[in-house]
Amino acid sequence: MNAVIARLPQSVSTRVRFFAVTSLVIQILIVATGGAVRLTGSGLGCPTWPLCTDASLIATPEMGLHGAIEFGNRLLSIVVGFVAILMVLMLIRLRRERRDLMTLALVILGGTVLQGLIGGLSVRVQLDPSVVGVHFAISTILVAVSAALVYRVWVGPRGEQVTVSRPIAILTHVTSLLVAVTVIAGILTTGAGPHAGDDGSARNGLDASILQHVHSWPGYALIASTLLLVIVLAINGHRRIMDFAVLLLALEAIQALIGIIQSRSGLPIVLVGSHMIIACGIAAMMTVVVLSLRSTSAQQDESITPDAALATR
C-alpha cells in the first residue's frame, strides 16, 4: 500500500490535470447519456434498481434497445464513480497543501454516489418528474464543481484579493443567479413536457406551453446581463475575465437559438439533448467567470513588492 501511495503525485502534475479535466468531461457525458435515456423513452428500460430486472443484473436481449440504452447509462455511472475515486487518490499526497482541490474532489465523489442513489430512486418511483428534476439539478451542480476543480488545478489556490470593482462583482453574481433560475425553470418546463422517459410516466401537471415562455424570461435576462458584464469588463480592462465572459455569452446565444427552434419544431430529441448539454456548459463557464474575480495566491504574492512588505511590518 505504501508503495502505491509513494507513486501518487506530490504536486499538481500532468496526471492531476488529466483527471481533473476527465472529471469535468465525464460529468457532462453522463448528462448526455442520461438525456438519451429520457428522450428515447428508455427510462424504465431496466424496470428496477440496482438490478436491471428482478432476475438479472444486466439488460437481456428481450428488453430490446430501451434496455440497452438504460443499462449503458448505468455502466457509465460506474465509470463516473471510478474517475471520482481516482481523482481523490491523485490528491492524497496533496491534501494538506491543496485542501481546496481535495475538498472539491470529495464533493464530486460524494455527489456522484448521491446521484447513483437518486437515479435508482427515480426508477423506483416510475420516473416521477420531481425526482428526475432533482437528478438533473445535482448533475448541473457537479458539472460546476468539476469546472471549479479544473480552474483551481490550472490557476492555483484562491487569493484574498478581488480584482474587480464591487459593481462588477455584484453584476457577476446576479448573472450567476440568473443561470440558476434559468436552469430551474428549464427543469420545471421539461417536467411538464412530452419527454417523460417512458410513455406511462406522470408529468408535473403544469402547463408546458406557458412554462416555455416563463423559462425564456430569465434566459433573455441572462443574455442581457452577460452582455452588460462583457462590456463593463472590456471598458475596465479586465481582459482575462472578459474572455471567459465572452465564451459564456456565446454559449447562452447558442442555447437561446436552440430553445427557440426546438419550441417551434415540436421538441425534437436531438435539440432537446443539445439544450441539456449546453446548459451544463453554461453552468461550468459561469463558475469559471465567478472564480476569476479573485486573484490566485501566486498573483497575490507577486503583487506584494519588497517595499510594500516592509510597510506592512
LINBEL-V949409 format. One record per backbone hydrogen bond with DSSP energy under -1.0 kcal/mol. NH is the residue of the N-H (numbers start at 1). CO is the residue of the C=O. If there is no record, write none. Layout:
# LINBEL-V949409
nh=NH co=CO
nh=NH co=CO
This chain:
# LINBEL-V949409
nh=5 co=1
nh=6 co=2
nh=7 co=4
nh=8 co=5
nh=13 co=11
nh=17 co=13
nh=18 co=14
nh=19 co=15
nh=20 co=16
nh=21 co=17
nh=22 co=18
nh=23 co=19
nh=24 co=20
nh=25 co=21
nh=26 co=22
nh=27 co=23
nh=28 co=24
nh=29 co=25
nh=30 co=26
nh=32 co=28
nh=33 co=29
nh=34 co=30
nh=35 co=31
nh=36 co=32
nh=37 co=33
nh=38 co=34
nh=39 co=35
nh=40 co=36
nh=41 co=38
nh=42 co=37
nh=43 co=197
nh=45 co=42
nh=48 co=52
nh=52 co=56
nh=53 co=56
nh=63 co=60
nh=64 co=61
nh=67 co=63
nh=68 co=64
nh=69 co=65
nh=70 co=66
nh=71 co=67
nh=72 co=68
nh=73 co=69
nh=74 co=70
nh=75 co=71
nh=76 co=72
nh=77 co=73
nh=78 co=74
nh=79 co=75
nh=80 co=76
nh=81 co=77
nh=82 co=78
nh=83 co=79
nh=84 co=80
nh=85 co=81
nh=86 co=82
nh=87 co=83
nh=88 co=84
nh=89 co=85
nh=90 co=86
nh=91 co=88
nh=92 co=89
nh=94 co=91
nh=98 co=94
nh=102 co=98
nh=103 co=99
nh=104 co=100
nh=105 co=101
nh=106 co=102
nh=107 co=103
nh=108 co=104
nh=109 co=105
nh=110 co=106
nh=111 co=107
nh=112 co=108
nh=113 co=109
nh=114 co=110
nh=115 co=111
nh=116 co=112
nh=117 co=113
nh=118 co=114
nh=119 co=115
nh=120 co=116
nh=121 co=117
nh=122 co=118
nh=123 co=119
nh=124 co=120
nh=125 co=121
nh=126 co=123
nh=127 co=122
nh=132 co=128
nh=133 co=129
nh=134 co=130
nh=135 co=131
nh=136 co=132
nh=137 co=133
nh=138 co=134
nh=139 co=135
nh=140 co=136
nh=141 co=137
nh=142 co=138
nh=143 co=139
nh=144 co=140
nh=145 co=141
nh=146 co=142
nh=147 co=143
nh=148 co=144
nh=149 co=145
nh=150 co=146
nh=151 co=147
nh=152 co=148
nh=153 co=149
nh=154 co=150
nh=155 co=151
nh=156 co=152
nh=159 co=295
nh=163 co=293
nh=169 co=165
nh=170 co=166
nh=171 co=167
nh=172 co=168
nh=173 co=169
nh=174 co=170
nh=175 co=171
nh=176 co=172
nh=177 co=173
nh=178 co=174
nh=179 co=175
nh=180 co=176
nh=181 co=177
nh=182 co=178
nh=183 co=179
nh=184 co=180
nh=185 co=181
nh=186 co=182
nh=187 co=183
nh=188 co=184
nh=189 co=185
nh=190 co=186
nh=191 co=187
nh=196 co=194
nh=201 co=198
nh=204 co=191
nh=211 co=207
nh=212 co=208
nh=214 co=210
nh=215 co=211
nh=216 co=212
nh=217 co=213
nh=220 co=216
nh=221 co=217
nh=222 co=218
nh=223 co=219
nh=224 co=220
nh=225 co=221
nh=226 co=222
nh=227 co=223
nh=228 co=224
nh=229 co=225
nh=230 co=226
nh=231 co=227
nh=232 co=228
nh=233 co=229
nh=234 co=230
nh=235 co=231
nh=236 co=232
nh=237 co=234
nh=238 co=233
nh=239 co=237
nh=242 co=238
nh=243 co=239
nh=244 co=240
nh=245 co=241
nh=246 co=242
nh=247 co=243
nh=248 co=244
nh=249 co=245
nh=250 co=246
nh=251 co=247
nh=252 co=248
nh=253 co=249
nh=254 co=250
nh=255 co=251
nh=256 co=252
nh=257 co=253
nh=258 co=254
nh=259 co=255
nh=260 co=256
nh=261 co=257
nh=262 co=258
nh=263 co=259
nh=264 co=260
nh=267 co=262
nh=272 co=268
nh=273 co=269
nh=274 co=270
nh=275 co=271
nh=276 co=272
nh=277 co=273
nh=278 co=274
nh=279 co=275
nh=280 co=276
nh=281 co=277
nh=282 co=278
nh=283 co=279
nh=284 co=280
nh=285 co=281
nh=286 co=282
nh=287 co=283
nh=288 co=284
nh=289 co=285
nh=290 co=286
nh=291 co=287
nh=292 co=288
nh=293 co=290
nh=294 co=291
nh=295 co=161
nh=297 co=157
nh=300 co=296
nh=301 co=297
nh=302 co=298
nh=303 co=299
nh=309 co=305
nh=310 co=306
nh=311 co=307
nh=312 co=308
